[in-house]
Amino acid sequence: MSLEEATTAVVPSPGAMLRQARERSNLSKEDVAAKLKLSVRQIAAIETGDWSVLPERTFTRGFMRNYARLVSLDPDSLGLDQSLSQPQAATELKPTPEAIGEIAYEAQRRSATLARWLVPAILVAVLAVGASYVQWGHLIGLAATKASTSIGSVTGSTPPAAPPPAAGKSESLATSSGSVIAPASPPPAAPPAAGDASPVPSPALSTALSLPLAGNASAQPEAAAPKPAQPPLAAGEKRITLTFKGKSWTEVRSKGEVIFSETAQPGTREFAGVPPLSFTVGNASNVAVTIDGKPYDMSELTRNDVARFRIE
């Protein structure tokens, strides 16, 4: 046996070293493929040295170095430069998901350049059209004003005279001699007669007098109806009161049988049950439990706002 054959027989291939390291790490081919963003077929080809299903040497070397780091091997100890320097058949470059970046085509670059210049051009055109529309409307308004002024001067029409001021206004009137005559002031109101001492009631007082007296017996509130007496408890029963401050789903079992189960809205529920009593209270922060008139503290029995406890 020659020295080269003996060395080949003793030193495993880079793919075999990667496979052994993967098995020591308790990883499957599927696990490695998922972490390296490769296919299971490519992982098997790397381990067996089947270069026909792998891309060109540069990408394959990068895949194997990433594989070595994943299974805690030194990439330089694999001898990739020597193993991959052997001639290999020209293979088709196969895309792998998220491993190799996509190459932009010339048509895509042209489309991006066209879109980058087309959008600002459209915006400028829209602004120019809007400005022209506003300027055109302003010119039309000026032309109409000038036309109406010209027509008025040709026909000799004069604006209508202002109406005379109404009587009682505070404006002064000018006479033909140029003097100003002040308007006559209104006569003062006549004082009340000395013998008339009765005051005139104000509207607010008249309204207040027309209202019913506060002491009217018909305005008294009705007496509150007495609370109905609670039924007596049977032997061994406990009275349970659940006060819901918000929405809650609650279930109560007596000796294993359901005696209360409800997705309750705010309010109070009262019922009786024979111990042992099992409680399951959802949204426990919205519920207060009273047993025989005594509040029951379930804060230490609540996990994730759900309380579960048992009363013997």
C-alpha positions in Angstrom: 0.0 0.0 0.0 1.4 3.4 -1.0 1.8 6.3 1.5 -1.0 8.3 -0.3 -3.4 5.4 0.0 -2.6 4.8 3.7 -3.1 8.5 4.4 -6.4 8.5 2.6 -7.5 5.5 4.5 -6.7 7.0 7.9 -7.7 10.6 7.4 -11.5 10.9 6.9 -12.9 13.3 4.3 -14.3 16.7 5.3 -17.8 15.5 4.7 -17.2 12.4 7.0 -15.8 14.7 9.7 -18.8 16.9 9.5 -21.2 13.9 9.7 -19.4 12.5 12.8 -19.5 15.9 14.5 -23.2 16.2 13.7 -23.9 12.8 15.2 -21.9 13.7 18.3 -24.1 16.9 18.6 -27.3 14.8 18.3 -28.4 16.7 15.3 -30.3 15.3 12.3 -29.7 16.3 8.7 -33.1 18.2 8.8 -31.9 20.2 11.9 -28.6 21.2 10.1 -30.5 22.1 6.9 -32.9 24.3 8.8 -30.2 26.2 10.6 -28.0 26.7 7.5 -30.9 27.5 5.2 -30.0 24.6 2.9 -31.9 21.6 1.7 -31.6 18.1 3.2 -30.3 16.9 -0.2 -27.4 19.4 -0.1 -26.5 18.4 3.5 -26.3 14.7 2.4 -24.2 15.7 -0.6 -21.7 17.6 1.6 -21.3 14.6 3.9 -20.8 12.1 1.1 -18.7 14.4 -1.1 -21.2 14.3 -4.0 -20.2 17.6 -5.6 -22.5 17.1 -8.6 -25.6 18.4 -6.7 -23.8 21.3 -5.1 -23.1 24.8 -6.5 -19.6 26.0 -7.5 -16.6 25.7 -5.2 -16.8 29.2 -3.6 -20.4 28.7 -2.3 -19.7 25.0 -1.3 -16.7 26.1 0.7 -18.8 28.7 2.5 -21.5 26.1 3.2 -19.0 23.6 4.7 -17.3 26.3 6.9 -20.8 27.3 8.3 -21.5 23.6 8.8 -18.3 23.2 10.8 -19.0 26.2 13.0 -22.5 24.8 13.7 -21.1 21.4 15.0 -18.2 23.1 16.9 -15.4 22.2 14.5 -12.5 24.4 13.3 -13.2 25.1 9.6 -9.5 25.2 8.9 -9.1 21.6 10.2 -11.2 20.2 7.4 -8.7 20.8 4.7 -11.4 22.4 2.4 -8.8 24.0 0.1 -7.2 20.6 -0.7 -10.4 18.6 -1.0 -12.2 21.2 -3.2 -9.2 21.8 -5.4 -9.9 18.4 -7.1 -11.5 18.8 -10.6 -15.3 18.5 -10.5 -17.9 18.4 -13.2 -19.6 21.7 -14.2 -22.8 21.7 -12.3 -25.8 23.9 -12.5 -26.1 26.6 -9.9 -29.0 25.7 -7.7 -30.7 28.4 -5.6 -31.1 27.8 -1.9 -33.6 29.7 0.2 -32.0 32.8 1.8 -28.5 31.5 1.3 -27.5 33.4 -1.8 -28.7 36.9 -2.5 -30.8 37.5 -5.6 -29.1 39.1 -8.6 -30.9 42.2 -9.8 -31.6 42.1 -13.6 -30.9 45.0 -15.9 -34.6 45.3 -16.6 -35.4 45.6 -12.9 -32.8 48.3 -12.4 -34.2 50.2 -15.4 -37.7 49.9 -13.9 -36.5 51.2 -10.6 -34.8 54.1 -12.2 -37.9 55.0 -14.3 -40.1 54.8 -11.2 -37.7 57.0 -9.2 -37.9 59.8 -11.8 -41.5 59.3 -12.9 -43.1 59.9 -9.5 -41.5 63.4 -9.0 -42.4 64.3 -12.6 -46.0 63.5 -12.1 -46.1 65.5 -8.8 -44.6 68.5 -10.6 -47.1 68.2 -13.4 -50.0 68.1 -11.0 -48.8 71.2 -9.1 -48.3 73.1 -12.4 -51.9 72.2 -13.6 -53.3 73.4 -10.2 -51.4 76.7 -10.3 -52.5 77.3 -13.9 -56.1 76.6 -12.9 -56.0 79.1 -10.0 -54.3 81.8 -12.2 -56.8 81.3 -14.9 -59.7 81.7 -12.5 -58.2 84.9 -11.1 -57.8 86.3 -14.6 -61.4 85.5 -15.5 -62.6 87.2 -12.3 -60.6 90.4 -13.2 -62.0 90.4 -16.7 -65.6 90.1 -15.4 -65.1 93.0 -13.0 -63.7 95.3 -15.7 -66.6 94.4 -18.0 -69.2 95.3 -15.4 -67.5 98.6 -14.7 -67.4 99.5 -18.4 -71.1 98.7 -18.8 -72.0 100.9 -15.9 -70.1 103.9 -17.2 -71.6 103.7 -20.7 -75.3 103.5 -19.5 -74.7 106.4 -17.0 -76.4 104.5 -14.2 -75.9 105.9 -10.7 -76.0 104.0 -7.5 -79.3 104.2 -5.6 -79.5 106.9 -2.8 -79.0 105.7 0.7 -82.3 105.5 2.7 -82.9 108.2 5.2 -82.1 107.4 8.8 -84.9 106.1 10.8 -86.6 108.2 13.5 -85.2 107.8 16.9 -81.6 107.1 15.8 -78.8 108.9 17.5 -77.2 110.3 14.3 -77.4 114.1 13.9 -79.1 115.7 10.9 -77.6 118.5 8.8 -79.8 121.5 7.6 -79.4 123.5 4.4 -77.6 126.3 6.3 -75.0 123.9 7.5 -76.0 123.8 11.2 -76.4 120.5 12.9 -79.6 119.7 14.7 -79.4 117.0 17.5 -82.2 114.5 17.6 -84.8 115.0 20.3 -84.2 112.9 23.3 -87.0 110.6 24.4 -89.1 111.8 27.3 -88.2 110.5 30.7 -90.3 107.8 32.2 -93.0 109.0 34.6 -92.3 108.2 38.2 -94.8 106.0 40.0 -97.5 107.7 42.0 -96.8 108.4 45.6 -99.8 106.5 46.8 -99.0 103.4 44.8 -96.6 101.4 47.0 -97.2 97.9 45.6 -94.1 96.4 44.0 -94.3 94.8 40.6 -93.4 91.1 40.9 -90.5 89.9 38.7 -91.0 87.0 36.3 -88.7 84.8 38.3 -90.7 85.4 41.4 -94.0 84.7 39.6 -92.5 81.4 38.3 -91.4 80.4 41.8 -94.8 81.2 43.2 -96.4 79.0 40.6 -94.3 75.9 41.7 -95.8 73.4 44.3 -94.5 73.8 47.8 -91.6 71.6 48.8 -93.6 70.3 51.8 -96.4 68.9 49.7 -97.1 65.4 50.8 -97.4 64.2 47.2 -93.7 65.0 46.5 -92.5 62.8 49.4 -90.4 59.8 48.1 -92.0 56.4 48.6 -90.5 54.3 51.4 -88.0 51.6 50.2 -89.5 48.1 50.0 -88.2 45.8 52.6 -85.6 43.2 51.5 -87.2 39.8 51.3 -86.0 37.4 54.0 -83.6 34.7 53.0 -84.8 31.1 53.1 -83.4 29.1 56.0 -80.5 26.8 55.4 -80.8 23.0 55.6 -78.6 21.0 57.9 -74.9 21.2 56.8 -75.5 23.8 54.1 -73.5 26.9 53.7 -74.8 30.2 52.2 -72.6 31.3 49.3 -72.7 34.9 47.9 -70.8 35.8 44.7 -70.4 39.5 43.9 -69.3 40.2 40.4 -67.7 43.5 39.6 -67.0 42.6 36.0 -67.4 39.7 33.6 -66.3 36.3 35.0 -66.8 32.6 34.4 -67.4 30.7 37.6 -68.3 27.1 38.6 -69.1 25.7 42.0 -69.5 22.0 42.8 -71.0 20.4 45.8 -69.9 16.8 46.5 -68.7 16.7 42.8 -72.0 17.9 41.4 -72.3 21.3 39.7 -74.6 23.6 41.6 -73.6 26.9 39.9 -72.0 27.5 36.5 -72.3 30.8 34.7 -70.4 33.3 32.7 -71.6 36.1 34.9 -72.1 39.8 34.3 -71.8 42.4 37.1 -74.2 41.6 39.9 -74.7 39.4 42.9 -75.6 35.6 43.1 -76.7 33.8 46.2 -77.2 30.1 46.7 -76.6 27.3 49.2 -74.4 24.2 49.0 -73.3 21.3 51.1 -69.5 20.9 51.7 -67.1 19.9 50.4 -67.4 22.8 47.9 -65.1 23.2 44.9 -64.7 26.6 43.4 -63.2 27.6 40.0 -63.3 31.4 39.5 -62.1 33.0 36.3 -61.2 36.7 36.3 -60.9 36.3 40.0 -60.0 40.0 40.5 -63.6 40.8 39.5 -65.2 38.5 42.0 -65.8 38.7 45.8 -66.7 35.4 47.6 -68.6 35.4 50.9 -69.3 32.2 52.9 -72.0 32.4 55.5 -71.6 36.2 55.5 -67.8 36.1 56.0 -65.6 37.3 53.1 -63.3 34.6 51.7 -59.7 35.7 50.8 -58.6 33.8 47.6 -55.7 36.0 46.7 -53.1 33.4 47.6 -55.0 30.7 45.6 -55.1 32.7 42.4 -52.8 31.9 39.5 -53.1 33.9 36.2 -56.3 35.5 37.5 -57.9 32.1 38.0 -58.7 30.9 41.5 -59.2 27.3 42.5 -60.0 26.3 46.0 -62.0 23.9 48.2 -64.1 24.4 51.3 -64.6 21.4 53.6 
